[in-house]
Amino acid sequence: MSLLALIFVFLFRHSLATSKDAQENFIRCLLNSNELNTPIAVAIYTPANSSFPTVLQAYIRDLRFNEPTIAKPELIVTALDISHIQASVICAKQHNLLMKIRSGGHDYEGLSFVAQTPFFILDLFNFRSIEVSIEEETAWVQAGATLGELYYRISEKSNTHGFPAGVCPTVGVGGHFSGGGYGNMMRKYGLSVDNIIDAQLIDVDGKLLDRESMGEDLFWAITGGGAASFGVVISYKINLVLVPANVTVFQVIRTSEQNVIDVAHRWLQVADKLDNNLFIRMILDVVNDPNGAKTIRASFPSLFLGDTTTLVSLMDQSFPELGLQISDCTQMNWTQSVLWYYSFPPGSLDETLLSRIPRVLTHEKRKSDYVKYPISKLGLALIFDKMIELERPSLTFNPYGGRMSEISEFAKPFPHRAGNIALIQYRFDWSEDGVEAANRYVNLARVLHEYMTPFVSTFPREAFLNYRDLDIGVTDNGKNSYLEGSVYGIKYFKETNFRRLVKVKTMVDPDNFFRNEQGIPTLPSLRK
């Protein structure tokens, strides 16, 4: 064996030994922590444990990050008690081990369970209690609960209360709320974070804080700025909102043979100006026409917080081009509308919302953009042609206006308020396994995103944190982290909010323990 090969073997074995020693020291620290109220051993899973793959994969919602080539954690802590979280933070600090915090696993770039350096996962799926008070019209919901569980627990107590959050019931509350959180009631009630009134957080010193003890700056930061940069959120206290005993839903579909460009153009002119009780998405995708040729389909799934008669009258006045008929509409309670919106079969029981298993798992890539001015008919025609050329994409336009235009862009870290017609989600899904397929489809997403440049926001080209996208910038959390963080931070938060987030981060976590590839950086010059 050559000298070079011998050196390589030595270094490889030394690296393995060092990694094993670090893991053992960290586990020893956890087991002997003074923070523990209950034993933690049953919550620790290492690769030597036969259940490790099951625990790891249970909350991976994107098969792109379930490939053999993806780095795996040193261990997983499935915390059962707040003291387990406190011990995890303190021991990880002592042993300089990167912590990834996972609530629901719907992170579009896998940042809650993937890293390129040694790391462990703090998994919060056991923290899922929900305490609803209809008398106070509030609820405490833990970070590991899902949106579906929250909606169901509210419905157990009242059929005239709800909460403005996402349409996917298996999304974890922790990540959804901390990045802003929106759904089909945002034009009426704003974002999830606009309706959060308190929180519990474990800070970098392992202390349990609430809104009063953490202070308004930190509370502001974790309600839209990505809580994983600041601590471990245990739970949020939310204000419930009122919904009618019966709401109305409809879905109208138009294709190229049904003047889809005219209808889509009109949607861009009126969707943000409709009655605040009405939310109409526009989903554009590529399908085959009756002759087998590729064409564009536009779907308009909608929620109206009111009755069918009022809705049809509003649509006749504001958006007659869609051609809505009474026969297109269905009245149901709000909980059933959540099931309908997520395409569950008609008549599905409310208990369906309690399932934590997604209906479909696939490989995914997501991107986002904001539309500030109506796209011309020519522009739409060009976009449609590009989509047909790429074959695979889906573009979901989520309308703004209403309450979203009334709240200051500085009220929360989420700044994308007045002046936006819609948020676009780029959706690329594929079934093939492997790095080659992933690279191909991710590149297609990049091609379409680049093509859309003339039609979306500029300076900055804004993006939505909950639609995490590493293409817009990353940091290695080194000496240039502030400059690197500014690249994506200003797109997610705009400049003023980003600078405030950096100031909060520097005050509460000066050594950047809570870090990730798109985390909020510190800036030493801002320290007191």
Secondary structure in CASP SS format (residue, H / E / C, confidence):
PFRMAT SS
TARGET T0000
AUTHOR 0000-0000-0000
METHOD secondary structure of the structure
MODEL  1
M C 1.00
S C 1.00
L H 1.00
L H 1.00
A H 1.00
L H 1.00
I H 1.00
F H 1.00
V H 1.00
F H 1.00
L H 1.00
F H 1.00
R H 1.00
H H 1.00
S H 1.00
L H 1.00
A H 1.00
T H 1.00
S H 1.00
K H 1.00
D H 1.00
A H 1.00
Q H 1.00
E H 1.00
N H 1.00
F H 1.00
I H 1.00
R H 1.00
C H 1.00
L H 1.00
L H 1.00
N C 1.00
S C 1.00
N C 1.00
E C 1.00
L C 1.00
N C 1.00
T C 1.00
P C 1.00
I C 1.00
A H 1.00
V H 1.00
A H 1.00
I E 1.00
Y E 1.00
T C 1.00
P C 1.00
A C 1.00
N C 1.00
S C 1.00
S C 1.00
F H 1.00
P H 1.00
T H 1.00
V H 1.00
L H 1.00
Q H 1.00
A C 1.00
Y C 1.00
I C 1.00
R C 1.00
D E 1.00
L H 1.00
R H 1.00
F H 1.00
N C 1.00
E C 1.00
P C 1.00
T C 1.00
I C 1.00
A C 1.00
K C 1.00
P C 1.00
E C 1.00
L E 1.00
I E 1.00
V E 1.00
T E 1.00
A C 1.00
L C 1.00
D C 1.00
I H 1.00
S H 1.00
H H 1.00
I H 1.00
Q H 1.00
A H 1.00
S H 1.00
V H 1.00
I H 1.00
C H 1.00
A H 1.00
K H 1.00
Q H 1.00
H C 1.00
N C 1.00
L C 1.00
L E 1.00
M E 1.00
K E 1.00
I E 1.00
R E 1.00
S C 1.00
G C 1.00
G C 1.00
H C 1.00
D C 1.00
Y C 1.00
E C 1.00
G C 1.00
L C 1.00
S C 1.00
F C 1.00
V C 1.00
A C 1.00
Q C 1.00
T C 1.00
P C 1.00
F E 1.00
F E 1.00
I E 1.00
L E 1.00
D E 1.00
L C 1.00
F C 1.00
N C 1.00
F C 1.00
R C 1.00
S C 1.00
I E 1.00
E E 1.00
V E 1.00
S E 1.00
I C 1.00
E C 1.00
E C 1.00
E C 1.00
T E 1.00
A E 1.00
W E 1.00
V E 1.00
Q E 1.00
A C 1.00
G C 1.00
A C 1.00
T E 1.00
L H 1.00
G H 1.00
E H 1.00
L H 1.00
Y H 1.00
Y H 1.00
R H 1.00
I H 1.00
S H 1.00
E H 1.00
K H 1.00
S C 1.00
N C 1.00
T C 1.00
H E 1.00
G E 1.00
F C 1.00
P C 1.00
A C 1.00
G C 1.00
V C 1.00
C C 1.00
P C 1.00
T C 1.00
V C 1.00
G E 1.00
V H 1.00
G H 1.00
G H 1.00
H H 1.00
F H 1.00
S H 1.00
G C 1.00
G C 1.00
G C 1.00
Y C 1.00
G C 1.00
N C 1.00
M C 1.00
M H 1.00
R H 1.00
K H 1.00
Y H 1.00
G C 1.00
L C 1.00
S C 1.00
V H 1.00
D H 1.00
N H 1.00
I E 1.00
I E 1.00
D E 1.00
A E 1.00
Q E 1.00
L E 1.00
I E 1.00
D C 1.00
V C 1.00
D C 1.00
G C 1.00
K C 1.00
L E 1.00
L E 1.00
D C 1.00
R H 1.00
E H 1.00
S H 1.00
M H 1.00
G C 1.00
E H 1.00
D H 1.00
L H 1.00
F H 1.00
W H 1.00
A H 1.00
I C 1.00
T C 1.00
G C 1.00
G C 1.00
G C 1.00
A H 1.00
A H 1.00
S H 1.00
F C 1.00
G C 1.00
V E 1.00
V E 1.00
I E 1.00
S E 1.00
Y E 1.00
K E 1.00
I E 1.00
N E 1.00
L C 1.00
V E 1.00
L E 1.00
V C 1.00
P C 1.00
A C 1.00
N C 1.00
V E 1.00
T E 1.00
V E 1.00
F E 1.00
Q E 1.00
V E 1.00
I E 1.00
R E 1.00
T E 1.00
S H 1.00
E H 1.00
Q H 1.00
N C 1.00
V H 1.00
I H 1.00
D H 1.00
V H 1.00
A H 1.00
H H 1.00
R H 1.00
W H 1.00
L H 1.00
Q H 1.00
V H 1.00
A C 1.00
D C 1.00
K C 1.00
L C 1.00
D C 1.00
N C 1.00
N C 1.00
L E 1.00
F E 1.00
I E 1.00
R C 1.00
M E 1.00
I E 1.00
L E 1.00
D E 1.00
V E 1.00
V E 1.00
N E 1.00
D C 1.00
P C 1.00
N C 1.00
G C 1.00
A C 1.00
K E 1.00
T E 1.00
I E 1.00
R E 1.00
A E 1.00
S E 1.00
F E 1.00
P E 1.00
S E 1.00
L E 1.00
F E 1.00
L C 1.00
G C 1.00
D C 1.00
T H 1.00
T H 1.00
T H 1.00
L H 1.00
V H 1.00
S H 1.00
L H 1.00
M H 1.00
D H 1.00
Q H 1.00
S H 1.00
F C 1.00
P H 1.00
E H 1.00
L H 1.00
G C 1.00
L C 1.00
Q C 1.00
I H 1.00
S H 1.00
D H 1.00
C E 1.00
T E 1.00
Q E 1.00
M E 1.00
N C 1.00
W H 1.00
T H 1.00
Q H 1.00
S H 1.00
V H 1.00
L H 1.00
W H 1.00
Y H 1.00
Y C 1.00
S C 1.00
F C 1.00
P C 1.00
P C 1.00
G C 1.00
S C 1.00
L C 1.00
D H 1.00
E H 1.00
T H 1.00
L H 1.00
L H 1.00
S C 1.00
R C 1.00
I C 1.00
P C 1.00
R C 1.00
V C 1.00
L C 1.00
T E 1.00
H E 1.00
E E 1.00
K E 1.00
R E 1.00
K E 1.00
S E 1.00
D E 1.00
Y E 1.00
V E 1.00
K C 1.00
Y C 1.00
P C 1.00
I C 1.00
S C 1.00
K H 1.00
L H 1.00
G H 1.00
L H 1.00
A H 1.00
L H 1.00
I H 1.00
F H 1.00
D H 1.00
K H 1.00
M H 1.00
I H 1.00
E H 1.00
L H 1.00
E C 1.00
R C 1.00
P C 1.00
S E 1.00
L E 1.00
T E 1.00
F E 1.00
N E 1.00
P E 1.00
Y C 1.00
G C 1.00
G C 1.00
R H 1.00
M H 1.00
S H 1.00
E H 1.00
I C 1.00
S C 1.00
E C 1.00
F C 1.00
A C 1.00
K C 1.00
P C 1.00
F C 1.00
P C 1.00
H C 1.00
R C 1.00
A C 1.00
G C 1.00
N C 1.00
I C 1.00
A E 1.00
L E 1.00
I E 1.00
Q E 1.00
Y E 1.00
R E 1.00
F E 1.00
D E 1.00
W E 1.00
S C 1.00
E C 1.00
D C 1.00
G C 1.00
V H 1.00
E H 1.00
A H 1.00
A H 1.00
N H 1.00
R H 1.00
Y H 1.00
V H 1.00
N H 1.00
L H 1.00
A H 1.00
R H 1.00
V H 1.00
L H 1.00
H H 1.00
E H 1.00
Y H 1.00
M C 1.00
T H 1.00
P H 1.00
F H 1.00
V C 1.00
S C 1.00
T C 1.00
F C 1.00
P C 1.00
R C 1.00
E C 1.00
A C 1.00
F C 1.00
L H 1.00
N H 1.00
Y H 1.00
R C 1.00
D C 1.00
L H 1.00
D H 1.00
I H 1.00
G C 1.00
V C 1.00
T C 1.00
D C 1.00
N C 1.00
G C 1.00
K C 1.00
N C 1.00
S H 1.00
Y H 1.00
L H 1.00
E H 1.00
G H 1.00
S H 1.00
V H 1.00
Y H 1.00
G H 1.00
I H 1.00
K H 1.00
Y H 1.00
F H 1.00
K H 1.00
E H 1.00
T H 1.00
N H 1.00
F H 1.00
R H 1.00
R H 1.00
L H 1.00
V H 1.00
K H 1.00
V H 1.00
K H 1.00
T H 1.00
M H 1.00
V H 1.00
D C 1.00
P C 1.00
D C 1.00
N C 1.00
F C 1.00
F C 1.00
R C 1.00
N C 1.00
E C 1.00
Q C 1.00
G C 1.00
I C 1.00
P C 1.00
T C 1.00
L C 1.00
P H 1.00
S H 1.00
L H 1.00
R C 1.00
K C 1.00
END
